[in-house]
Amino acid sequence: MTIDKTGKSDSDWRKELTPERYRVLRQHGTEAPGASPLNHEKRAGEFLCAGCGAELFPSGTKYESGSGWPSFYAAMPEAVEIKSDTSHGMTRTEVNCARCGGHLGHVFPDGPQPTGERYCINGAALNFKPEGQ
């Protein structure tokens, strides 16, 4: 049985996550563009990992990239880990939750200032926590 950095097994994750969240977070899946209601979320708050609840992106860094996925120009300090992804016949930079290792999406160097980065994140990998809750 494989155990990840949270101490959870694959079986644990399958029990805790919806099938779509499991496919995205644990199997490196991608949701369809435009599928997430979080694309339209504009309230103040934080975007959390849907797997472990870690705080990942402050709402002030979210912007409309036109990509079809929630996009951010910066993550919270030490909240994400990045690695090279050579799947699908191309090289991209994968973004994972630093706490649980869940696949979030990819980061590209075509975002707005001040960072110039576009974190293109699957909405299925996120939960939103409004400010003050």
ZAZA-977115 format. One line per field, with one value per residue: residue number from 1; residue in three letters; x, y, z of N, C-alpha, C, O in turn. Coordinates in steps of 0.02 Angstrom, whole numbers, plus 50000, padded with zeros to 5 digits. Atoms other than C-alpha are relative to their C-alpha. Last residue first. Layout:
// ZAZA-977115
k	NUM / ...
r	ALA / ...
n.xx	X / ...
n.yy	Y / ...
n.zz	Z / ...
ca.xx	X / ...
ca.yy	Y / ...
ca.zz	Z / ...
c.xx	X / ...
c.yy	Y / ...
c.zz	Z / ...
o.xx	X / ...
o.yy	Y / ...
o.zz	Z / ...
***
This chain:
// ZAZA-977115
k	133 / 132 / 131 / 130 / 129 / 128 / 127 / 126 / 125 / 124 / 123 / 122 / 121 / 120 / 119 / 118 / 117 / 116 / 115 / 114 / 113 / 112 / 111 / 110 / 109 / 108 / 107 / 106 / 105 / 104 / 103 / 102 / 101 / 100 / 99 / 98 / 97 / 96 / 95 / 94 / 93 / 92 / 91 / 90 / 89 / 88 / 87 / 86 / 85 / 84 / 83 / 82 / 81 / 80 / 79 / 78 / 77 / 76 / 75 / 74 / 73 / 72 / 71 / 70 / 69 / 68 / 67 / 66 / 65 / 64 / 63 / 62 / 61 / 60 / 59 / 58 / 57 / 56 / 55 / 54 / 53 / 52 / 51 / 50 / 49 / 48 / 47 / 46 / 45 / 44 / 43 / 42 / 41 / 40 / 39 / 38 / 37 / 36 / 35 / 34 / 33 / 32 / 31 / 30 / 29 / 28 / 27 / 26 / 25 / 24 / 23 / 22 / 21 / 20 / 19 / 18 / 17 / 16 / 15 / 14 / 13 / 12 / 11 / 10 / 9 / 8 / 7 / 6 / 5 / 4 / 3 / 2 / 1
r	GLN / GLY / GLU / PRO / LYS / PHE / ASN / LEU / ALA / ALA / GLY / ASN / ILE / CYS / TYR / ARG / GLU / GLY / THR / PRO / GLN / PRO / GLY / ASP / PRO / PHE / VAL / HIS / GLY / LEU / HIS / GLY / GLY / CYS / ARG / ALA / CYS / ASN / VAL / GLU / THR / ARG / THR / MET / GLY / HIS / SER / THR / ASP / SER / LYS / ILE / GLU / VAL / ALA / GLU / PRO / MET / ALA / ALA / TYR / PHE / SER / PRO / TRP / GLY / SER / GLY / SER / GLU / TYR / LYS / THR / GLY / SER / PRO / PHE / LEU / GLU / ALA / GLY / CYS / GLY / ALA / CYS / LEU / PHE / GLU / GLY / ALA / ARG / LYS / GLU / HIS / ASN / LEU / PRO / SER / ALA / GLY / PRO / ALA / GLU / THR / GLY / HIS / GLN / ARG / LEU / VAL / ARG / TYR / ARG / GLU / PRO / THR / LEU / GLU / LYS / ARG / TRP / ASP / SER / ASP / SER / LYS / GLY / THR / LYS / ASP / ILE / THR / MET
n.xx	50031 / 50039 / 49968 / 50009 / 50019 / 49995 / 50059 / 50005 / 49947 / 50014 / 50047 / 50064 / 50016 / 50062 / 50016 / 50071 / 50019 / 49996 / 49960 / 49928 / 49954 / 49991 / 50049 / 50035 / 49967 / 49972 / 49983 / 49935 / 50001 / 50044 / 49991 / 50053 / 49974 / 50023 / 50018 / 49940 / 50007 / 50029 / 50008 / 50057 / 49982 / 50035 / 49973 / 49975 / 49953 / 50035 / 50055 / 49987 / 50050 / 50006 / 49955 / 50002 / 49936 / 49999 / 50062 / 49988 / 49931 / 49977 / 50024 / 49954 / 49932 / 49971 / 49929 / 49981 / 49986 / 50053 / 49979 / 50031 / 49949 / 50031 / 50017 / 50039 / 49955 / 49972 / 50045 / 50044 / 50001 / 49957 / 50011 / 49945 / 50020 / 49978 / 49979 / 50059 / 49994 / 49969 / 50012 / 49943 / 49992 / 49937 / 50000 / 49967 / 49997 / 50037 / 49977 / 49949 / 50032 / 50000 / 50042 / 50064 / 49999 / 50016 / 50071 / 50017 / 50049 / 49974 / 49981 / 49958 / 49949 / 49957 / 49968 / 49949 / 49944 / 49967 / 49962 / 50048 / 50011 / 50010 / 50058 / 50060 / 50017 / 50025 / 50068 / 50043 / 49993 / 50060 / 50013 / 50050 / 49971 / 49971 / 50022 / 49962 / 50042
n.yy	50064 / 49997 / 49963 / 49927 / 49980 / 49928 / 49977 / 49944 / 50008 / 50060 / 49983 / 50034 / 50049 / 50024 / 50064 / 50019 / 50071 / 50025 / 50061 / 49991 / 49977 / 49928 / 49967 / 49950 / 49934 / 49977 / 49929 / 49983 / 49975 / 49942 / 49963 / 50003 / 50023 / 50069 / 50040 / 50018 / 49976 / 50048 / 49970 / 50023 / 49997 / 49948 / 49986 / 49932 / 49980 / 49972 / 50039 / 50014 / 50047 / 50006 / 50050 / 50006 / 50026 / 50045 / 50038 / 50071 / 50024 / 49982 / 50045 / 50020 / 49980 / 49959 / 49980 / 49948 / 50027 / 50047 / 50069 / 50022 / 50012 / 50033 / 49955 / 50032 / 50018 / 49941 / 49978 / 49947 / 49938 / 49999 / 49936 / 49952 / 49937 / 49996 / 50063 / 50041 / 50065 / 50054 / 50062 / 50043 / 50062 / 50002 / 49975 / 49935 / 49980 / 49937 / 49953 / 49955 / 49939 / 49984 / 50044 / 49969 / 49927 / 49965 / 49991 / 49931 / 49986 / 49947 / 50031 / 50058 / 49994 / 49941 / 50003 / 50053 / 49973 / 49948 / 50029 / 50018 / 49954 / 49930 / 49994 / 50019 / 49945 / 49945 / 50019 / 49988 / 50048 / 50031 / 50062 / 49987 / 49960 / 49936 / 49947 / 49938 / 49941
n.zz	49982 / 49939 / 49946 / 49999 / 49932 / 49986 / 49965 / 49953 / 49950 / 49961 / 49948 / 50005 / 49949 / 50032 / 49971 / 50003 / 50000 / 50068 / 50005 / 49990 / 49948 / 49988 / 49957 / 50040 / 49993 / 50063 / 49999 / 50027 / 50068 / 50004 / 50063 / 50050 / 50064 / 50015 / 49942 / 49962 / 49931 / 49952 / 49934 / 49960 / 49929 / 49964 / 49933 / 49991 / 50052 / 50058 / 50029 / 50071 / 50023 / 50072 / 50029 / 50072 / 50025 / 50058 / 50004 / 49984 / 49990 / 49933 / 49948 / 49946 / 50018 / 49947 / 50009 / 49953 / 49933 / 49983 / 50013 / 50062 / 50051 / 50057 / 50055 / 50053 / 50055 / 50032 / 50053 / 49976 / 50038 / 50060 / 50032 / 49996 / 49968 / 49931 / 49970 / 49988 / 50032 / 49961 / 50035 / 50018 / 49963 / 49962 / 49932 / 49995 / 49929 / 49991 / 50052 / 49971 / 49977 / 49929 / 49959 / 49985 / 49992 / 50062 / 50013 / 50015 / 50052 / 50044 / 50063 / 49989 / 49948 / 50008 / 50067 / 49998 / 49961 / 50040 / 50057 / 50052 / 50056 / 49979 / 49955 / 50038 / 50045 / 49959 / 49978 / 50057 / 50055 / 50028 / 49965 / 49948 / 49946 / 50022 / 49955 / 50004 / 50000
ca.xx	49230 / 49285 / 49344 / 49256 / 49335 / 49341 / 49379 / 49503 / 49563 / 49400 / 49430 / 49583 / 49720 / 49809 / 49941 / 49987 / 50154 / 50219 / 50249 / 50197 / 50132 / 50013 / 50032 / 50124 / 50260 / 50149 / 50101 / 50010 / 49865 / 49822 / 49892 / 49884 / 50050 / 49966 / 50051 / 50147 / 49993 / 50054 / 50089 / 50156 / 50276 / 50254 / 50356 / 50263 / 50215 / 50058 / 50159 / 50326 / 50283 / 50426 / 50398 / 50320 / 50276 / 50138 / 50097 / 50275 / 50221 / 50041 / 50024 / 50043 / 49970 / 49810 / 49698 / 49535 / 49514 / 49435 / 49594 / 49525 / 49651 / 49526 / 49619 / 49650 / 49792 / 49677 / 49583 / 49732 / 49795 / 49847 / 49781 / 49790 / 49621 / 49686 / 49612 / 49509 / 49664 / 49606 / 49566 / 49560 / 49442 / 49374 / 49231 / 49255 / 49213 / 49170 / 49298 / 49257 / 49098 / 49214 / 49175 / 49239 / 49379 / 49349 / 49434 / 49613 / 49679 / 49839 / 49777 / 49770 / 49705 / 49612 / 49539 / 49506 / 49417 / 49308 / 49268 / 49222 / 49357 / 49365 / 49341 / 49456 / 49587 / 49586 / 49602 / 49753 / 49831 / 49845 / 49996 / 49994 / 50158 / 50084 / 50059 / 50070 / 50000
ca.yy	51633 / 51815 / 51818 / 51689 / 51514 / 51442 / 51259 / 51204 / 51052 / 51042 / 51222 / 51162 / 51292 / 51395 / 51486 / 51625 / 51707 / 51880 / 51912 / 52094 / 52091 / 51991 / 51812 / 51735 / 51632 / 51478 / 51380 / 51213 / 51127 / 51078 / 50903 / 50849 / 50833 / 50842 / 50992 / 51073 / 51068 / 51033 / 51145 / 51067 / 51163 / 51111 / 51012 / 50939 / 50769 / 50746 / 50716 / 50802 / 50886 / 50975 / 51011 / 51145 / 51145 / 51251 / 51335 / 51393 / 51576 / 51596 / 51576 / 51714 / 51774 / 51674 / 51591 / 51493 / 51392 / 51436 / 51515 / 51693 / 51750 / 51828 / 51869 / 51795 / 51868 / 51963 / 51802 / 51735 / 51570 / 51408 / 51390 / 51205 / 51118 / 50942 / 50881 / 51029 / 51139 / 51311 / 51473 / 51618 / 51764 / 51921 / 51886 / 51871 / 51689 / 51675 / 51542 / 51460 / 51391 / 51268 / 51192 / 51334 / 51227 / 51041 / 50972 / 50911 / 50752 / 50724 / 50560 / 50613 / 50791 / 50790 / 50613 / 50616 / 50783 / 50714 / 50552 / 50650 / 50644 / 50564 / 50379 / 50380 / 50476 / 50344 / 50203 / 50290 / 50288 / 50436 / 50477 / 50657 / 50633 / 50491 / 50307 / 50170 / 50000
ca.zz	50388 / 50387 / 50207 / 50101 / 50095 / 49919 / 49885 / 49754 / 49656 / 49558 / 49504 / 49409 / 49419 / 49286 / 49388 / 49269 / 49307 / 49261 / 49446 / 49472 / 49340 / 49235 / 49176 / 49028 / 49113 / 49139 / 49294 / 49289 / 49377 / 49555 / 49574 / 49757 / 49849 / 50019 / 50102 / 49958 / 49846 / 49669 / 49519 / 49359 / 49247 / 49065 / 48941 / 48793 / 48722 / 48829 / 48987 / 49015 / 49180 / 49269 / 49451 / 49560 / 49743 / 49816 / 49982 / 50022 / 50017 / 49957 / 49769 / 49641 / 49474 / 49491 / 49364 / 49384 / 49225 / 49057 / 48987 / 48972 / 49102 / 49221 / 49382 / 49553 / 49658 / 49776 / 49813 / 49909 / 49838 / 49922 / 50101 / 50143 / 50159 / 50127 / 49965 / 49905 / 49925 / 49980 / 49888 / 50006 / 50036 / 49956 / 49836 / 49648 / 49610 / 49424 / 49375 / 49542 / 49462 / 49374 / 49205 / 49095 / 49026 / 49056 / 49210 / 49204 / 49281 / 49378 / 49452 / 49636 / 49628 / 49462 / 49459 / 49647 / 49632 / 49492 / 49586 / 49744 / 49875 / 50048 / 50007 / 49855 / 49956 / 50094 / 49966 / 49889 / 50061 / 50176 / 50284 / 50227 / 50133 / 50031 / 50079 / 49950 / 50000
c.xx	50053 / 49966 / 49953 / 50034 / 49992 / 49974 / 50011 / 49933 / 49995 / 50052 / 49983 / 49955 / 49931 / 49978 / 49931 / 49994 / 49924 / 49981 / 50012 / 50042 / 49962 / 50055 / 50015 / 49946 / 49965 / 50029 / 50037 / 50011 / 50071 / 49991 / 49949 / 50016 / 49948 / 50026 / 49983 / 49983 / 50061 / 49994 / 49964 / 50001 / 49937 / 50024 / 49962 / 50029 / 50026 / 50048 / 49971 / 49946 / 50011 / 49950 / 49987 / 50049 / 49992 / 50071 / 50001 / 49938 / 50001 / 50070 / 50023 / 49965 / 50051 / 50070 / 50021 / 50075 / 50015 / 50010 / 49944 / 50015 / 49970 / 50051 / 49969 / 49985 / 49963 / 50048 / 50026 / 49958 / 49955 / 50006 / 50049 / 49982 / 50055 / 49982 / 50014 / 50018 / 49938 / 50005 / 50042 / 49976 / 50062 / 50002 / 50070 / 50002 / 50041 / 50002 / 49970 / 50030 / 50050 / 49962 / 49993 / 49955 / 49930 / 50004 / 49990 / 49925 / 49990 / 49954 / 50024 / 50024 / 50048 / 50057 / 50049 / 50038 / 50056 / 50060 / 50037 / 50041 / 49945 / 49980 / 49983 / 49937 / 49936 / 49976 / 49969 / 49927 / 49955 / 50018 / 49939 / 49988 / 49951 / 50024 / 50034 / 49969 / 50045
c.yy	49949 / 49935 / 50004 / 50031 / 50076 / 50014 / 50074 / 50002 / 50051 / 49987 / 49941 / 50020 / 49969 / 49938 / 49981 / 49930 / 49992 / 49927 / 49977 / 49937 / 50003 / 50015 / 50074 / 50038 / 50055 / 50070 / 50017 / 50076 / 50014 / 50024 / 50056 / 50043 / 49997 / 49973 / 49928 / 49955 / 49976 / 50034 / 49949 / 50033 / 49985 / 49999 / 50059 / 50006 / 50071 / 50029 / 50037 / 49957 / 49990 / 49944 / 49998 / 49948 / 49994 / 49977 / 49949 / 49956 / 49927 / 49971 / 50027 / 49953 / 49984 / 50021 / 50049 / 50014 / 50058 / 49967 / 49950 / 49928 / 49983 / 49995 / 49959 / 50052 / 49966 / 49986 / 50061 / 50027 / 50052 / 50068 / 50006 / 50064 / 50052 / 50065 / 50005 / 49933 / 49959 / 49937 / 49946 / 49939 / 49962 / 49935 / 49998 / 50028 / 50064 / 50026 / 50069 / 50048 / 50049 / 50065 / 50022 / 49960 / 50027 / 50076 / 50037 / 50003 / 50074 / 50016 / 50050 / 49966 / 49941 / 49998 / 50058 / 49998 / 49948 / 50029 / 50052 / 49969 / 49977 / 50047 / 50073 / 50008 / 49984 / 50058 / 50056 / 49985 / 50021 / 49952 / 49964 / 49939 / 50019 / 50040 / 50065 / 50052 / 50062
c.zz	50019 / 50021 / 50060 / 50061 / 50000 / 50070 / 50012 / 50037 / 50056 / 50054 / 50044 / 50058 / 49988 / 50039 / 49974 / 50027 / 49996 / 49993 / 49928 / 49989 / 50066 / 50051 / 50009 / 50040 / 49960 / 50008 / 49936 / 50006 / 49976 / 49929 / 49997 / 49939 / 49945 / 49934 / 49982 / 50060 / 50039 / 50068 / 50044 / 50068 / 50040 / 50073 / 50029 / 50070 / 50003 / 49948 / 49940 / 49968 / 49925 / 49983 / 49925 / 49977 / 49924 / 49985 / 49944 / 49996 / 50023 / 50010 / 50067 / 50048 / 50055 / 49978 / 50053 / 49994 / 50047 / 50067 / 50012 / 49983 / 49932 / 49945 / 49943 / 49946 / 49942 / 49943 / 49963 / 49943 / 50033 / 49966 / 49942 / 49962 / 50006 / 50036 / 50074 / 50031 / 50019 / 49959 / 50033 / 49963 / 49978 / 50039 / 50030 / 50071 / 50005 / 50071 / 50013 / 49949 / 50031 / 50016 / 50072 / 50046 / 50010 / 50011 / 49935 / 49988 / 49990 / 49942 / 49948 / 49936 / 50004 / 50050 / 49990 / 49934 / 50005 / 50037 / 49958 / 49943 / 49954 / 49944 / 50015 / 50042 / 49961 / 49956 / 50043 / 50018 / 49942 / 49944 / 49974 / 50044 / 50054 / 50060 / 49977 / 50045 / 50000
o.xx	50036 / 49931 / 49893 / 50039 / 50042 / 49921 / 50068 / 49882 / 50035 / 50039 / 49968 / 49975 / 49883 / 50006 / 49881 / 50009 / 49886 / 49991 / 50063 / 50103 / 49902 / 50079 / 50064 / 49896 / 49999 / 50006 / 50080 / 49963 / 50116 / 49936 / 49889 / 50043 / 49964 / 50016 / 50009 / 50026 / 50078 / 50031 / 49912 / 50054 / 49890 / 50059 / 49959 / 50016 / 50049 / 50029 / 49984 / 49956 / 50001 / 49951 / 49935 / 50101 / 49938 / 50120 / 49966 / 49938 / 49967 / 50086 / 50068 / 49905 / 50111 / 50103 / 49982 / 50116 / 50038 / 49967 / 49946 / 49997 / 50004 / 50070 / 49974 / 49973 / 49995 / 50065 / 50009 / 49982 / 49897 / 50061 / 50110 / 49951 / 50044 / 49993 / 49993 / 49974 / 49920 / 49967 / 50103 / 49922 / 50110 / 49951 / 50114 / 50027 / 50099 / 49969 / 50001 / 50063 / 50035 / 49973 / 49944 / 49900 / 49883 / 49985 / 50037 / 49897 / 50017 / 49976 / 50031 / 50074 / 50108 / 50116 / 50103 / 50099 / 50115 / 50113 / 50094 / 50101 / 49932 / 49945 / 49924 / 49884 / 49894 / 49922 / 49910 / 49881 / 49913 / 50065 / 49918 / 49956 / 49971 / 50024 / 50093 / 49908 / 50090
o.yy	49892 / 49933 / 50016 / 50000 / 50112 / 49990 / 50097 / 49978 / 50050 / 49949 / 49949 / 50016 / 50005 / 49884 / 50010 / 49880 / 50034 / 49896 / 49945 / 49942 / 50013 / 49971 / 50099 / 50060 / 50099 / 50108 / 49979 / 50114 / 49975 / 50041 / 50045 / 50098 / 49974 / 49914 / 49881 / 49917 / 49917 / 50080 / 49922 / 50045 / 50025 / 49953 / 50113 / 49964 / 50098 / 50073 / 50096 / 49927 / 50036 / 49891 / 50020 / 49936 / 49979 / 50009 / 49898 / 49900 / 49908 / 49919 / 50070 / 49958 / 49993 / 49985 / 50092 / 49968 / 50110 / 49928 / 49895 / 49904 / 49986 / 50044 / 49897 / 50110 / 49947 / 50031 / 50071 / 50030 / 50037 / 50091 / 50001 / 50062 / 50105 / 50071 / 49964 / 49898 / 49953 / 49927 / 49953 / 49912 / 49992 / 49913 / 49961 / 50083 / 50067 / 50076 / 50120 / 50096 / 50108 / 50116 / 50004 / 49982 / 50005 / 50100 / 50068 / 49962 / 50115 / 50030 / 50034 / 49930 / 49950 / 50000 / 50049 / 49994 / 49966 / 50038 / 50040 / 49980 / 49917 / 50096 / 50090 / 50026 / 50028 / 50085 / 50070 / 50021 / 50065 / 49963 / 49913 / 49943 / 50042 / 50015 / 50065 / 50063 / 50068
o.zz	50036 / 50071 / 50052 / 50114 / 49996 / 50089 / 50015 / 50012 / 50103 / 50101 / 50103 / 50116 / 49974 / 50031 / 49994 / 49994 / 50020 / 49940 / 49913 / 49989 / 50064 / 50086 / 49982 / 50012 / 49933 / 50051 / 49913 / 50014 / 49991 / 49909 / 50004 / 49945 / 49890 / 49920 / 50012 / 50082 / 50038 / 50084 / 50026 / 50097 / 50043 / 50093 / 50000 / 50113 / 49953 / 49910 / 49930 / 49916 / 49886 / 50013 / 49901 / 50009 / 49899 / 50003 / 49948 / 50023 / 50070 / 49981 / 50070 / 50060 / 50046 / 49942 / 50075 / 49993 / 50024 / 50089 / 49985 / 49929 / 49881 / 49913 / 49943 / 49961 / 49893 / 49904 / 49905 / 49886 / 50046 / 49952 / 49952 / 49909 / 50035 / 50096 / 50114 / 50055 / 50077 / 49912 / 50040 / 49976 / 49952 / 50066 / 50006 / 50082 / 49985 / 50087 / 49999 / 49967 / 50037 / 49984 / 50105 / 50061 / 49978 / 50064 / 49909 / 49951 / 50026 / 49886 / 49889 / 49936 / 50014 / 50030 / 49964 / 49933 / 50003 / 50007 / 49938 / 49939 / 49947 / 49956 / 50021 / 50017 / 49953 / 49966 / 50036 / 49997 / 49949 / 49906 / 50003 / 50096 / 50107 / 50116 / 49961 / 50045 / 50041
***
